[in-house]
């Protein structure tokens, strides 16, 4: 399993529409996402910037290679062409971030956080 985060940008003025469409995600798309090996998939938007976190089995590249050609995903991609301004880099690849920190075990940190 691989944890990964990628970025996309939407057109200014489409924020409410982007949110509305995601509030109505299609059940068949959810099924395809799961069948592709994608779990715990979440999107976070601030203005026109959107980040997607997911857990991928066996890894993000394999899961997206399986997911990309699926029928509901293809329709979903077309549905968002008028909203998403950029989802890939110049090489046509999703814009992934490098994970530099992760913790999910142990006691909560105590005291104030300082640098």
NORURLIN-V462025 format. One record per residue. N is the residue number from 1. RES is the residue in one letter. PSI is psi in degrees with one decimal (NA if undefined). D_FIRST is the distance of its C-alpha to the first C-alpha in whole Angstrom. Layout:
N/RES/PSI/D_FIRST ; N/RES/PSI/D_FIRST
This chain:
1/X/135.8/0 ; 2/X/134.1/4 ; 3/X/139.0/7 ; 4/X/153.9/10 ; 5/X/131.4/13 ; 6/X/166.5/16 ; 7/X/148.1/20 ; 8/X/165.2/23 ; 9/X/137.6/26 ; 10/X/162.0/29 ; 11/X/139.2/32 ; 12/X/138.1/35 ; 13/X/-5.4/36 ; 14/X/9.8/33 ; 15/X/-49.5/32 ; 16/X/-39.1/33 ; 17/X/-41.1/32 ; 18/X/-47.8/29 ; 19/X/-43.0/28 ; 20/X/-44.7/30 ; 21/X/-35.6/29 ; 22/X/-21.7/25 ; 23/X/-16.5/27 ; 24/X/41.8/28 ; 25/X/136.3/24 ; 26/X/135.9/25 ; 27/X/-38.5/24 ; 28/X/-29.1/23 ; 29/X/-41.8/21 ; 30/X/-42.8/19 ; 31/X/-46.3/19 ; 32/X/-39.4/18 ; 33/X/-48.9/15 ; 34/X/-43.1/13 ; 35/X/-24.4/14 ; 36/X/-7.0/13 ; 37/X/20.8/9 ; 38/X/127.3/9 ; 39/X/160.5/10 ; 40/X/49.1/12 ; 41/X/120.2/13 ; 42/X/142.1/16 ; 43/X/141.4/19 ; 44/X/125.3/21 ; 45/X/137.4/25 ; 46/X/108.3/27 ; 47/X/-125.6/30 ; 48/X/3.4/29 ; 49/X/133.7/26 ; 50/X/133.7/23 ; 51/X/140.2/19 ; 52/X/124.6/16 ; 53/X/141.3/13 ; 54/X/165.5/10 ; 55/X/130.0/6 ; 56/X/135.9/5 ; 57/X/125.1/5 ; 58/X/-20.5/5 ; 59/X/169.0/6 ; 60/X/-43.3/9 ; 61/X/-44.7/11 ; 62/X/-45.4/11 ; 63/X/-42.9/10 ; 64/X/-31.1/13 ; 65/X/-37.3/15 ; 66/X/-42.7/15 ; 67/X/-37.5/16 ; 68/X/-52.0/19 ; 69/X/-2.2/21 ; 70/X/143.8/21 ; 71/X/-48.2/25 ; 72/X/-37.0/24 ; 73/X/-40.9/22 ; 74/X/-42.1/25 ; 75/X/-41.4/27 ; 76/X/-43.5/25 ; 77/X/-43.6/25 ; 78/X/-37.6/29 ; 79/X/-28.0/29 ; 80/X/6.1/28 ; 81/X/-29.3/30 ; 82/X/0.9/33 ; 83/X/-42.6/31 ; 84/X/120.5/28 ; 85/X/-39.5/30 ; 86/X/128.2/27 ; 87/X/-13.8/23 ; 88/X/162.3/23 ; 89/X/-173.4/24 ; 90/X/-22.1/27 ; 91/X/1.8/25 ; 92/X/16.9/24 ; 93/X/147.5/20 ; 94/X/148.5/18 ; 95/X/86.8/19 ; 96/X/152.1/16 ; 97/X/152.7/16 ; 98/X/131.1/15 ; 99/X/124.6/14 ; 100/X/-7.5/17 ; 101/X/142.2/16 ; 102/X/132.6/14 ; 103/X/138.9/16 ; 104/X/13.5/15 ; 105/X/162.2/17 ; 106/X/172.3/21 ; 107/X/156.5/24 ; 108/X/147.4/25 ; 109/X/140.4/26 ; 110/X/157.8/30 ; 111/X/173.8/33 ; 112/X/150.2/33 ; 113/X/126.6/31 ; 114/X/161.8/33 ; 115/X/NA/32
